[in-house]
Amino acid sequence: MDRVERCEKKFAELFGGKPTVNEGSDPGFMRILQRFIFGEVSYTGSLDDKMRELITVTVLVVNQTLPQLKAHVGASLNVGCTPEEIREAVYQCAPFVGFPKTLNAIAAMNEVFSERGISLPLPDAATVTEEDRVKKGLALQEALYGTEIKDRYAWLPGEFAEAVPRWLTELCFSDFMTRKGLDGKTRELLTVVILAAMGGAEVQVRSHVEGALKAGNTAEEIVCALAHAMPYMGVPRLFNALNRAKEILDRRQQ
């Protein structure tokens, strides 16, 4: 198949329709977009359609491009993602992009779920209690990242030297990363994508590429995830992330 044929096939799988030929007010632009994303990028690399759609959903949450987010929540369901998997991909953006943006994304996601007849709220996915959340978060954090964060911010004044590293543990690792719905490998891969899509977080991209490798992702899967995110976040952010991760990924492939 050429890329036009591949685009038609992928578009039907994701959206249940046909890509643009001459329809609409900007058919030329849409042909470029659709044939590149669905005829080329979507066929490059090892990740399956479910993982690719979770990546796309994640980038669209970061971007706050809510109309496109709604379309890809639907596409995620069409290729076999569960509502719980989609929800968790959206929820775990919160520590990185903030609660207000995540709430916007949740509203868009839930609109699609309601249209599809999916009962809300979905089953609770929490696995920690108030009594054990810090312990479980620390266990997950230290296995992937050690204890350097606490040491790095010991210089903060007063109670912040203890509070800021603890908040990272409690929010990122306890409240979100311990939840059911997505495994640790997937969560770490999506975290790399979130940070790359944000821009300006290349230091954290490097750390989380290491974490993603420790969680079981291959160098090829990480590159594939970043490449798949590129049409939605732009070429510069792809290159920034790849450049920051190059040393780690090179070493892993040797």
C-alpha positions in Angstrom: 0.0 0.0 0.0 1.1 3.6 -0.6 0.6 6.3 2.0 -2.8 7.3 0.6 -4.1 3.8 0.9 -2.6 3.4 4.4 -4.2 6.7 5.4 -7.6 5.5 4.3 -7.2 2.2 6.1 -6.0 3.8 9.4 -8.6 6.6 9.3 -11.4 4.0 9.0 -10.0 2.0 11.9 -9.7 5.1 14.1 -12.7 7.2 13.2 -15.0 4.9 11.1 -15.0 7.3 8.1 -13.0 8.4 5.2 -10.2 11.0 5.1 -10.5 14.2 3.2 -10.1 14.4 -0.5 -11.6 17.7 -1.7 -14.2 18.3 1.1 -14.3 21.2 3.5 -12.9 24.7 3.4 -9.2 23.7 3.6 -8.9 20.3 1.8 -5.3 20.8 0.8 -4.2 21.3 4.4 -6.3 18.3 5.6 -4.8 16.0 3.0 -1.3 17.0 4.2 -2.2 16.4 7.8 -4.1 13.1 7.4 -1.7 11.5 4.9 1.3 12.4 7.1 -0.2 11.3 10.4 -2.3 8.3 9.3 -0.4 7.2 6.2 3.2 7.6 7.5 3.7 8.2 11.2 1.1 5.7 12.3 2.9 2.9 10.4 6.4 3.7 11.6 7.8 1.8 14.7 6.6 -1.0 16.9 3.8 0.5 19.0 0.3 -0.8 18.4 -2.8 1.4 17.7 -3.9 1.3 21.4 -0.6 2.7 22.7 -0.5 5.2 19.9 -3.9 6.6 20.7 -3.1 6.8 24.4 0.0 8.8 23.4 -2.1 11.1 21.2 -4.7 11.6 24.0 -1.9 12.5 26.3 -0.4 15.2 24.0 -3.8 16.7 23.3 -4.4 17.0 27.1 -1.1 18.9 27.4 -1.9 21.1 24.4 -5.5 21.7 25.6 -6.7 21.0 22.1 -10.1 19.8 23.3 -12.0 19.2 20.0 -9.2 17.0 18.8 -9.0 15.3 22.2 -12.7 14.4 22.0 -12.1 12.9 18.5 -9.2 10.8 19.8 -11.0 9.6 22.9 -13.5 8.2 20.5 -10.7 6.7 18.3 -9.1 5.2 21.4 -12.4 3.4 22.2 -12.6 2.3 18.5 -9.2 0.5 18.6 -9.9 -1.3 21.9 -8.7 1.0 24.7 -10.9 0.7 27.8 -12.5 3.7 29.3 -10.3 3.1 32.4 -7.1 3.2 30.3 -8.1 6.4 28.7 -9.1 8.0 32.0 -5.8 7.1 33.6 -3.9 8.5 30.6 -5.8 11.8 31.2 -5.6 11.8 35.0 -1.9 11.3 35.2 -1.2 14.5 33.3 -2.3 16.5 36.4 1.0 16.6 38.3 2.7 17.9 35.1 0.2 20.3 33.5 -1.8 21.2 36.6 -5.3 20.4 37.8 -7.3 23.0 35.8 -6.1 21.8 32.4 -6.7 18.2 33.5 -10.2 19.1 34.5 -10.8 20.6 31.1 -9.6 17.4 29.5 -11.7 15.2 31.9 -14.8 17.2 30.9 -14.1 16.6 27.2 -13.4 12.9 27.8 -16.5 12.4 29.8 -18.6 14.0 27.1 -17.5 11.3 24.7 -18.0 8.6 27.3 -21.6 9.8 27.9 -22.3 9.9 24.1 -21.1 6.3 23.9 -23.3 5.2 26.7 -20.5 4.6 29.2 -21.8 4.9 32.8 -20.0 7.4 34.9 -18.3 7.6 37.3 -16.0 4.7 36.3 -14.9 2.3 39.0 -12.5 3.8 41.5 -8.9 2.9 40.6 -7.1 4.0 43.8 -4.8 1.4 45.4 -3.5 3.5 48.3 -5.0 4.7 51.6 -4.2 7.8 53.6 -2.2 5.5 55.9 0.0 3.9 53.3 0.1 6.3 50.4 3.5 7.8 51.3 5.1 4.3 51.8 3.7 3.0 48.5 4.7 6.1 46.6 8.2 6.0 48.0 8.6 2.4 47.0 7.6 3.1 43.5 9.7 6.3 43.2 12.9 4.9 44.7 12.8 1.8 42.4 13.0 4.0 39.4 14.6 7.2 40.5 16.4 6.6 43.8 16.3 9.3 46.6 18.2 12.1 44.8 15.2 14.5 44.6 15.1 14.8 48.4 18.8 15.5 48.6 18.7 17.9 45.6 16.2 20.2 47.4 17.6 20.1 50.9 18.6 23.8 50.4 15.0 25.0 50.4 14.1 27.3 53.3 12.4 26.0 56.4 9.6 23.4 56.0 9.8 23.5 52.2 13.0 21.3 52.2 10.8 18.5 53.4 7.5 19.4 51.9 8.4 19.9 48.2 10.1 16.4 47.7 7.3 14.9 49.7 4.6 16.5 47.5 6.4 15.0 44.5 6.2 11.6 46.1 2.7 11.9 47.3 1.1 13.4 44.2 3.0 11.9 41.3 3.9 8.5 42.6 1.3 7.8 45.4 -1.9 9.4 44.1 -1.4 8.7 40.4 1.3 6.2 39.4 -0.1 3.6 41.9 -3.5 3.6 40.3 -5.0 0.7 38.5 -5.9 0.9 34.8 -2.4 1.3 33.3 0.8 -0.7 34.1 4.0 1.0 35.2 5.7 0.6 31.8 2.9 2.4 30.1 2.7 5.2 32.7 6.4 5.9 32.4 6.2 6.0 28.6 3.3 8.4 28.7 5.2 10.5 31.2 8.1 10.9 28.8 5.6 12.1 26.2 3.9 14.5 28.6 7.2 16.2 29.4 8.3 16.3 25.8 5.0 17.9 24.7 5.2 20.5 27.4 8.4 22.0 26.2 11.0 23.4 28.6 11.1 20.2 30.6 14.0 18.6 28.9 15.9 17.9 32.2 12.9 15.9 33.3 12.6 14.2 29.9 16.1 12.8 30.4 15.3 11.5 33.9 12.0 9.9 32.8 13.6 8.3 29.8 15.9 6.5 32.3 12.8 5.7 34.3 10.9 4.4 31.3 13.8 2.1 30.4 13.9 0.8 34.0 10.2 0.2 33.8 10.7 -2.1 30.8 10.4 0.1 27.7 12.9 -0.4 25.0 14.9 2.5 23.3 12.9 1.9 20.1 9.5 2.2 22.0 10.6 5.5 23.5 11.7 6.9 20.2 8.5 5.6 18.6 6.4 7.3 21.3 8.1 10.6 20.8 7.9 10.3 17.0 4.3 9.5 17.1 3.7 12.5 19.3 5.5 14.8 16.9 2.6 15.8 14.6 0.7 16.9 17.6 3.4 18.7 19.6 5.7 19.9 16.7 9.1 19.0 15.3 11.2 21.2 17.6 9.9 19.5 20.7 10.6 16.1 19.2 14.2 17.1 18.5 14.6 18.7 21.9 13.5 15.5 23.6 15.6 13.3 21.4 18.7 15.4 21.8 18.3 15.3 25.6 17.8 11.6 25.6 20.4 10.7 23.0 23.2 9.6 25.4 20.9 7.3 27.4 19.2 5.8 24.4 22.5 5.3 22.6 24.0 3.5 25.6 21.0 1.2 25.9 21.3 0.2 22.2 25.0 -0.6 22.4 
